[in-house]
Amino acid sequence: MRTFNQTRKILRLLLVAMLCTTVIPFRSVADDKEASNPPAKPVSAKPDSPAPLTARERWMLDRMEQLEKRVAELESKSNSPVTPATEISLPQPTSPNLSTSSLPTDATSAAPAAVASTNVIPTDKTVALGTAQATEKGKSGGAKAAKAEPFAFADFTWLTGNARTKESPMDTKFFTPEIRADVDYIYDFNHPKDNSIGGSSEVFRANEVQVTQLGVGGDFHYDNVRARLMTQFGLYSQTTPRNDASPSRGQWNLDNAYRYLSEAYGGYHFNVLRGINVDAGIFMSYVGLFSYYQFDNWTYQPSYVSSNTPWFFNGVRVQIFPTEHLKIEPWFVNGWQSYGRFNNRPGVGLQILWRPNGWLSVLGNQYALGEDALNTPGRIRYHTDDSIQIKYYDHPENFLSKAAFSLTGDMGCEHGGGVSCAGNSAKGPKQSFLGYMVYNRLWFDHDKYALTLGGGKINNPGRYLVLLPPINGATAASGTPYFTENPGDPYKAWDVSGTFDWMPSQYITFRWEYNHRAANVPYFTGSGGVTPPGGNTGKPSSLVCLSGFTTCDGSPANTWLPDLRKTENRLNMAILVKF
């Protein structure tokens, strides 16, 4: 009240000053005119009647009265409650990455926004969010807070599997374009003479510069309708389809139909709870924690638990966000990373993602009931994949700016069709999967540099999740007699890696990585290569006879043999770009 009294006095003084500076010059000008043009007949003044006001004086007095009324209104409102600033909801950023870059600098600490990953589909493009509204004039009450976006309460760009870009430079109201490039040079210490690398879903050629993936696409979003398209040109367009045996069942060449698509789906967003998305098509799975796109990951070559599990599903998913901290996502899919079905039964699955705060992320993926052994009806697959990521150090002002680790554990098995989950029995040999991987990452100098160390191990009797080496052009559908995947076949493997990243911009990563990989059976490409001397010969499912022999029995005397080793050492160098 005291403040408003002082304000009222100041306003009155200002008005008097304005009146004096306006009226007195006006009177002076009038006197000058009267002096130069004296009246013909002097008029006697009447001391008892005031001089009439001019039009400008009347206007000034009216303005004084209006200002005094305004001061009175302000004084009357001084006793009304004021909504604290902390209760007013900040407007959510419109970037598809839910970035803090679009918030005021002083607001980011109070309401940092999370970068959307491909495993958490943002809803900000499909639902209109209310912003803080000012109280209407003459009415009391605070601003209505906007409903918080799922996972938008913190910055999750530190997670592996998440893109670290905070904004899209080409974002529009209807479409958020996305461009990705992954170009690498792999130095293989085994020096395979055919430059071919096997046993990986990320690395394929040795001692050459190769375009692993070039993707162009983006997200469409309007009126709650959503769609995503991402192409895959380069090696991924050949290597990913060859790991799927389902196109060999039936017609229409599904591998050719889909080979240039990594993601292709459409759906609808429902404004229920914190959002529900229903999508159908090809979408990323995130079984094994890591992203299909190396730009998003802490390493270039992930361990087997990630590299040997599905990168995508073809089916229907429902993303349910009960709170801003939780996502529940059931799937109905054709099969285990497959364009079609392997037999007569689809698979079902469920993903649960929980992020209670900005330093902890818990991810669980469950898969069941799929008949995923080609032309083997009755063999059912089960798999559980569970990960935790913790950011245990975060001091951006220091040279060591951030530190985090991830831990992933997987278990699975198949039963029926001549195999057993429980162990070797009358039903068949044990067919199971057990593995883990762990990584630790350090960021330096405001996240411009990073160092990641880690590795993992698997045990997969029956080899049903082992990536088939590309011997003589073999695929998952053809198989090869040189490396069988029969029930009971043993397979154990482990690996370690060290990765150094230089990230001068949020849109590019320069990566150097060393990998050591090992298995209990000959598996990795040796110096002799995995290609016959004259190129791929005959059917991949048959032995290749040496020159001069029309038949062969696997003996080195009459049969060509691939050069497979138990260990592999590589240097991976890559340039990774994402807009």
C-alpha positions in Angstrom: 0.0 0.0 0.0 2.9 2.3 0.8 4.3 1.7 -2.6 1.1 2.6 -4.3 0.8 5.9 -2.3 4.3 6.9 -3.3 3.4 6.0 -6.9 0.3 8.1 -6.7 2.3 11.2 -5.5 4.9 10.7 -8.2 2.2 10.6 -10.9 0.5 13.7 -9.6 3.9 15.6 -9.6 4.5 14.4 -13.1 1.1 15.5 -14.2 1.6 19.0 -12.7 4.9 19.3 -14.5 3.4 18.2 -17.8 0.6 20.7 -17.3 3.0 23.5 -16.6 5.3 22.7 -19.5 2.3 22.4 -21.8 0.0 25.2 -20.7 2.6 27.9 -19.9 4.2 27.9 -23.3 0.7 27.9 -24.8 -0.1 31.0 -22.8 3.2 32.7 -23.7 2.4 32.2 -27.4 -1.0 33.6 -26.9 0.4 36.7 -25.1 2.9 37.2 -27.9 0.1 37.2 -30.4 -2.0 39.6 -28.3 1.0 42.0 -28.0 1.6 42.1 -31.7 -2.1 42.5 -32.4 -3.7 44.6 -29.7 -7.5 44.6 -29.5 -9.5 47.5 -30.9 -11.5 47.8 -27.7 -10.1 46.8 -24.3 -12.3 44.6 -22.2 -12.3 45.0 -18.4 -11.5 41.8 -16.5 -13.9 40.2 -14.0 -11.9 39.2 -10.9 -14.8 37.1 -9.5 -15.1 34.7 -12.6 -12.2 32.4 -13.6 -10.7 32.5 -17.0 -12.3 29.8 -19.4 -10.1 26.7 -20.0 -8.7 26.0 -23.4 -9.4 22.7 -25.2 -5.9 21.4 -24.4 -6.2 22.2 -20.7 -9.5 20.4 -20.5 -7.8 17.4 -22.2 -5.0 17.4 -19.7 -7.4 17.5 -16.8 -9.4 14.6 -18.2 -6.1 12.6 -18.5 -5.3 13.4 -14.9 -8.7 12.0 -13.8 -8.2 8.8 -15.8 -4.7 8.2 -14.4 -6.0 8.8 -10.8 -8.7 6.2 -11.4 -6.0 3.8 -12.7 -3.9 4.3 -9.6 -7.0 3.6 -7.5 -7.6 0.3 -9.4 -4.0 -0.7 -8.8 -4.3 0.1 -5.1 -7.5 -2.0 -4.8 -5.7 -5.0 -6.5 -2.7 -4.7 -4.1 -4.6 -6.9 -1.6 -5.5 -9.6 -4.1 -3.4 -12.8 -4.2 -0.6 -13.1 -6.7 0.2 -16.5 -8.3 3.8 -17.4 -7.4 6.1 -17.7 -10.4 6.9 -21.3 -9.5 3.3 -22.3 -10.0 3.1 -21.1 -13.5 3.9 -23.9 -16.0 6.6 -23.2 -18.6 5.4 -23.7 -22.1 6.7 -27.0 -23.6 9.2 -26.7 -26.4 7.9 -27.5 -29.9 11.0 -29.2 -31.1 10.5 -32.9 -31.7 13.5 -33.5 -29.6 11.9 -31.9 -26.5 15.0 -29.9 -26.1 16.1 -27.4 -23.4 17.5 -25.2 -26.1 14.1 -23.6 -26.7 13.6 -22.7 -23.0 14.9 -19.5 -21.4 18.4 -19.9 -19.9 17.2 -19.3 -16.3 14.4 -21.8 -16.8 16.3 -24.8 -17.9 17.4 -25.8 -14.4 13.8 -25.8 -13.2 12.3 -27.5 -16.1 14.8 -29.2 -18.3 13.4 -31.1 -21.2 14.3 -34.5 -22.4 15.6 -35.3 -25.8 13.4 -37.9 -27.4 14.9 -41.1 -28.3 13.6 -43.4 -30.9 12.4 -45.7 -28.2 10.3 -42.9 -26.6 8.1 -41.4 -29.2 7.3 -37.8 -28.2 3.7 -36.6 -28.2 4.3 -32.9 -28.5 3.6 -33.0 -32.2 0.3 -34.8 -31.8 -1.3 -33.1 -28.9 -1.7 -29.4 -28.3 -0.3 -28.4 -24.9 -1.6 -25.5 -23.0 0.8 -22.8 -21.9 0.6 -20.7 -18.8 -2.2 -18.2 -19.2 -2.4 -14.8 -17.5 -5.3 -14.2 -15.2 -8.2 -12.4 -16.9 -8.6 -8.7 -16.0 -10.9 -8.4 -13.0 -10.9 -12.1 -12.2 -8.9 -13.9 -9.5 -7.2 -17.3 -9.8 -3.8 -18.7 -10.8 -2.6 -19.9 -14.2 -3.6 -23.4 -15.3 -0.6 -25.7 -15.6 0.0 -27.5 -18.8 0.1 -31.3 -18.7 3.8 -32.4 -18.6 5.2 -34.3 -21.6 6.4 -37.9 -20.9 10.1 -37.9 -20.0 10.3 -34.2 -20.6 11.3 -33.4 -17.0 15.0 -34.0 -17.5 17.7 -34.1 -20.2 18.2 -37.7 -21.3 20.7 -37.1 -24.1 23.3 -39.0 -22.0 21.6 -42.4 -22.4 23.0 -44.9 -24.9 20.3 -45.6 -27.5 19.2 -41.9 -27.4 20.2 -39.3 -30.0 22.1 -36.5 -28.3 20.7 -33.8 -30.6 18.7 -31.2 -28.7 16.9 -29.5 -31.6 16.1 -30.0 -35.2 17.2 -27.1 -37.5 14.5 -28.0 -40.0 11.5 -28.6 -37.8 8.1 -27.4 -38.9 4.5 -27.7 -37.6 3.7 -30.6 -39.9 7.0 -32.4 -40.5 10.3 -32.9 -38.7 12.9 -34.1 -41.3 15.7 -36.4 -40.3 18.9 -37.2 -42.1 21.5 -39.8 -41.0 24.9 -40.8 -42.4 27.2 -43.6 -41.1 30.5 -43.9 -42.9 33.3 -46.1 -41.6 36.7 -47.6 -42.2 37.4 -50.9 -40.4 40.9 -52.1 -40.0 40.8 -55.9 -39.4 44.0 -57.3 -37.9 43.1 -60.7 -39.5 43.5 -59.1 -43.0 40.8 -61.1 -44.8 41.7 -61.3 -48.5 38.1 -60.9 -49.5 37.6 -57.9 -47.2 34.5 -59.7 -45.7 33.7 -59.5 -41.9 31.2 -61.9 -40.3 29.5 -62.2 -36.9 28.3 -58.6 -36.7 25.2 -56.7 -37.5 27.1 -53.3 -37.6 30.4 -54.1 -39.3 30.7 -55.9 -42.7 33.8 -54.9 -44.8 37.5 -54.7 -43.8 40.1 -52.1 -44.9 37.7 -50.1 -47.1 35.7 -46.9 -46.7 32.1 -47.9 -46.7 28.7 -46.2 -46.3 27.1 -48.4 -43.7 23.8 -46.4 -43.6 22.4 -43.4 -45.3 18.9 -42.6 -44.0 16.5 -39.8 -45.1 13.1 -39.4 -43.7 11.4 -37.9 -40.6 8.2 -37.6 -38.6 4.8 -36.4 -39.9 2.5 -34.9 -37.3 -0.8 -33.1 -37.7 -4.2 -33.3 -36.0 -3.1 -36.2 -33.7 -2.2 -38.2 -36.8 1.4 -39.4 -36.9 3.7 -41.2 -39.2 7.5 -41.9 -39.5 9.6 -42.9 -42.5 13.4 -43.6 -42.4 15.2 -45.1 -45.4 18.3 -47.2 -45.3 20.7 -47.1 -48.2 24.2 -48.5 -48.1 25.3 -51.8 -46.5 22.3 -52.0 -44.1 20.0 -52.4 -47.1 21.8 -55.8 -47.8 23.0 -57.0 -44.5 19.8 -56.5 -42.4 17.4 -58.4 -44.8 19.9 -61.3 -45.1 19.5 -62.0 -41.4 15.8 -62.6 -41.8 14.7 -66.0 -43.1 11.0 -65.3 -43.2 10.9 -63.9 -46.8 11.8 -67.4 -48.0 8.4 -68.6 -46.9 5.8 -67.7 -49.5 5.8 -65.2 -52.4 6.4 -61.5 -53.1 10.0 -61.2 -52.0 9.5 -59.4 -48.7 13.3 -58.8 -48.3 13.3 -56.8 -51.6 10.1 -55.0 -50.7 11.4 -53.7 -47.3 15.2 -53.6 -47.8 15.4 -49.8 -48.2 13.2 -49.1 -45.2 14.4 -49.1 -41.6 11.3 -47.5 -40.1 7.9 -47.1 -41.8 4.7 -46.7 -39.7 1.6 -44.7 -39.2 -0.6 -44.2 -36.3 -2.8 -42.0 -34.1 -2.3 -40.2 -30.8 -5.1 -40.3 -28.2 -5.3 -37.5 -25.6 -5.7 -39.9 -22.7 -3.6 -40.1 -19.5 -0.3 -38.6 -20.6 -0.9 -39.8 -24.1 -1.5 -43.1 -26.0 0.0 -43.8 -29.4 -1.2 -46.6 -31.6 1.2 -47.4 -34.5 1.4 -50.1 -37.2 4.3 -50.9 -39.5 8.1 -51.3 -39.0 9.4 -49.8 -35.8 12.5 -50.1 -33.7 12.5 -52.7 -30.9 15.3 -51.7 -28.5 15.8 -55.2 -27.4 19.4 -55.1 -26.3 19.2 -51.4 -25.2 21.3 -50.0 -28.1 19.8 -48.1 -31.1 19.9 -49.5 -34.6 21.7 -46.2 -35.5 25.3 -45.9 -34.3 25.1 -42.1 -33.8 22.8 -42.7 -30.9 25.0 -45.3 -29.1 28.1 -45.1 -26.8 29.9 -47.7 -29.0 30.1 -48.6 -32.7 30.2 -52.4 -32.2 27.9 -53.3 -29.3 28.3 -56.6 -27.5 26.5 -59.8 -28.6 23.5 -59.2 -26.3 22.6 -56.2 -28.4 24.1 -57.1 -31.8 22.4 -60.5 -31.9 18.9 -59.5 -30.8 16.1 -57.7 -32.8 16.6 -54.2 -34.1 13.1 -53.9 -35.5 9.6 -55.5 -35.5 6.9 -55.5 -38.1 3.5 -55.3 -36.5 1.4 -53.1 -34.2 2.4 -51.4 -31.0 0.5 -49.3 -28.4 2.5 -46.8 -26.4 0.8 -46.0 -23.1 2.1 -43.1 -20.9 0.3 -43.3 -17.5 2.6 -40.7 -16.1 5.5 -38.5 -17.2 7.9 -41.1 -15.8 6.5 -44.4 -17.3 5.8 -46.0 -20.7 4.0 -49.3 -21.2 4.3 -50.6 -24.7 2.7 -54.0 -25.8 3.5 -55.4 -29.3 1.8 -57.7 -31.7 4.4 -58.7 -34.3 5.0 -61.1 -37.2 8.1 -62.5 -35.5 11.6 -62.1 -34.1 13.1 -59.3 -36.3 11.2 -60.5 -39.3 9.3 -59.0 -42.2 6.9 -62.0 -42.3 6.0 -65.1 -40.2 8.3 -68.1 -39.9 5.5 -70.5 -39.3 1.8 -70.1 -38.4 2.0 -68.1 -35.2 2.9 -64.4 -34.6 4.8 -63.2 -31.6 3.8 -60.9 -28.7 5.9 -58.7 -26.5 6.0 -55.9 -24.0 8.3 -53.0 -23.2 8.3 -51.1 -19.9 10.4 -48.0 -19.6 10.7 -46.2 -16.2 12.6 -43.0 -15.6 11.8 -41.7 -12.1 14.4 -38.9 -12.3 17.1 -37.5 -14.6 19.9 -39.9 -13.6 18.2 -43.3 -13.7 16.6 -45.2 -16.6 15.2 -48.8 -16.3 14.1 -50.7 -19.5 12.5 -54.1 -19.8 11.7 -56.0 -23.0 9.8 -59.3 -23.0 9.0 -61.5 -26.0 7.0 -64.7 -26.1 5.0 -67.2 -28.1 6.6 -66.7 -31.5 7.4 -69.7 -33.7 10.7 -68.2 -35.0 12.5 -71.2 -36.4 11.9 -71.4 -40.2 9.6 -74.3 -41.2 9.7 -75.7 -37.7 6.2 -75.3 -36.3 5.7 -75.9 -32.6 9.2 -74.5 -31.6 8.3 -71.5 -29.3 10.6 -68.7 -28.3 10.8 -66.8 -25.1 13.2 -64.0 -24.3 13.7 -61.4 -21.5 16.0 -58.4 -21.9 16.5 -56.0 -19.0 18.7 -52.9 -18.7 19.6 -50.2 -16.2 21.4 -47.0 -16.9 22.7 -44.7 -14.2 24.3 -41.2 -14.5 26.5 -41.1 -11.3 28.4 -37.9 -12.0 27.2 -34.7 -13.5 29.4 -31.5 -13.2 29.4 -29.7 -16.5 31.7 -26.9 -15.1 34.5 -29.4 -14.6 36.8 -31.0 -17.2 35.3 -34.4 -16.4 31.8 -33.2 -17.1 29.7 -36.4 -16.8 29.9 -40.1 -16.1 27.4 -43.0 -16.5 27.2 -46.8 -16.9 24.8 -49.3 -18.3 24.1 -52.9 -17.4 22.1 -55.3 -19.6 21.1 -58.9 -18.9 19.3 -61.3 -21.2 17.8 -64.8 -20.8 15.8 -66.9 -23.2 15.0 -70.3 -24.6 13.1 -72.3 -27.1 11.0 -75.4 -26.5 9.1 -77.8 -28.7 10.1 -78.9 -32.2 12.9 -81.2 -30.9 14.4 -78.8 -28.3 13.9 -78.1 -24.6 14.2 -75.1 -22.3 15.0 -77.1 -19.2 18.0 -79.0 -20.5 19.0 -82.1 -22.4 16.0 -84.5 -22.1 13.8 -86.8 -24.1 12.3 -83.7 -25.7 15.6 -82.7 -27.2 18.8 -80.9 -26.4 18.9 -77.6 -24.4 18.2 -74.6 -26.6 18.8 -71.4 -24.5 20.4 -68.0 -24.4 22.2 -66.3 -21.5 24.2 -63.1 -21.7 25.1 -59.7 -20.3 27.0 -56.5 -21.3 28.2 -53.6 -19.2 29.6 -50.2 -20.3 31.0 -47.2 -18.6 31.2 -43.8 -20.3 33.0 -40.6 -19.3 32.4 -37.2 -20.9 35.0 -34.4 -21.0 35.2 -30.6 -21.7 31.5 -29.8 -21.8 30.7 -33.1 -23.5 32.9 -32.5 -26.5 34.9 -35.7 -25.9 33.9 -39.1 -24.5 35.6 -42.4 -23.6 33.6 -45.7 -23.3 34.9 -49.0 -22.0 33.0 -52.2 -21.8 32.1 -55.6 -23.1 30.0 -58.7 -22.6 29.5 -62.4 -22.9 26.9 -64.9 -24.2 26.2 -68.6 -24.0 23.8 -69.8 -26.8 23.6 -73.6 -27.2 21.7 -74.3 -30.4 23.1 -71.1 -31.9 19.6 -69.8 -32.7 20.6 -66.2 -32.0 24.1 -66.5 -33.5 24.6 -64.4 -36.7 25.5 -66.7 -39.5 28.8 -66.0 -41.2 28.4 -65.0 -44.9 30.3 -68.0 -46.2 29.8 -68.4 -49.9 27.0 -65.9 -49.8 25.0 -67.7 -47.1 22.0 -66.1 -45.5 19.8 -66.9 -42.5 17.4 -68.7 -45.0 20.0 -70.7 -46.8 22.3 -71.8 -43.9 25.7 -73.2 -44.6 27.3 -76.6 -43.9 30.5 -74.8 -42.8 28.9 -73.3 -39.7 25.8 -75.3 -38.6 23.0 -74.0 -36.3 21.6 -77.3 -35.2 20.0 -78.1 -31.8 22.8 -78.8 -29.4 25.5 -77.0 -31.3 27.6 -75.1 -28.7 28.5 -71.4 -28.9 30.1 -69.2 -26.3 31.5 -65.8 -27.0 32.8 -62.7 -25.3 34.2 -59.2 -26.2 35.7 -56.0 -24.9 36.0 -52.6 -26.5 37.3 -49.1 -26.0 35.7 -46.1 -27.8 36.8 -42.5 -28.1 34.4 -39.9 -29.5 35.0 -36.3 -30.6 31.8 -34.3 -30.8 32.4 -30.7 -32.0 28.7 -30.3 -32.8 25.5 -31.9 -31.6 25.0 -33.1 -35.2 28.3 -35.0 -35.8 30.5 -37.6 -34.0 34.0 -38.7 -35.0 34.6 -42.1 -33.5 37.6 -44.3 -33.0 37.1 -47.8 -31.5 39.1 -50.9 -30.7 37.3 -54.3 -30.5 38.6 -57.7 -29.3 36.1 -60.5 -29.9 36.4 -64.2 -29.2 34.4 -67.4 -29.4 34.9 -71.0 -28.3 34.5 -72.3 -31.9 36.1 -71.0 -35.2 33.7 -68.2 -36.2 35.4 -64.9 -37.2 36.9 -64.3 -40.7 40.6 -65.1 -41.0 43.1 -64.0 -43.6 41.9 -66.6 -46.1 38.4 -65.1 -46.2 35.0 -66.7 -46.5 34.7 -66.5 -50.3 35.7 -69.3 -52.7 38.5 -68.5 -55.1 36.2 -68.0 -58.1 33.6 -66.1 -56.1 30.4 -67.5 -54.7 29.9 -70.9 -56.2 26.8 -73.1 -56.3 24.2 -73.0 -53.6 25.2 -71.4 -50.2 23.8 -74.4 -48.5 26.2 -76.8 -50.3 29.9 -77.6 -50.0 32.2 -76.0 -52.6 34.4 -78.5 -54.4 38.0 -77.8 -55.3 38.8 -77.3 -59.0 38.9 -80.7 -60.7 36.4 -82.4 -58.4 32.7 -82.8 -59.2 31.9 -84.2 -55.7 33.3 -83.4 -52.3 32.8 -84.6 -48.8 34.2 -81.8 -46.6 37.7 -83.2 -46.7 40.5 -80.6 -47.3 41.7 -82.9 -50.1 38.6 -82.1 -52.3 36.7 -79.4 -50.6 37.3 -75.6 -50.4 37.2 -74.5 -46.7 36.6 -71.0 -45.4 39.2 -69.5 -43.0 37.5 -69.1 -39.7 39.2 -68.0 -36.5 38.4 -68.0 -32.8 39.4 -64.4 -32.3 39.1 -61.1 -34.0 40.8 -57.7 -33.4 39.5 -54.5 -35.1 39.9 -50.8 -35.3 36.6 -49.1 -36.2 36.8 -45.5 -37.4 33.6 -43.7 -38.3 32.0 -40.4 -39.1 28.4 -40.3 -37.8 25.9 -37.5 -38.8 22.4 -36.8 -37.7 20.2 -33.8 -38.5 
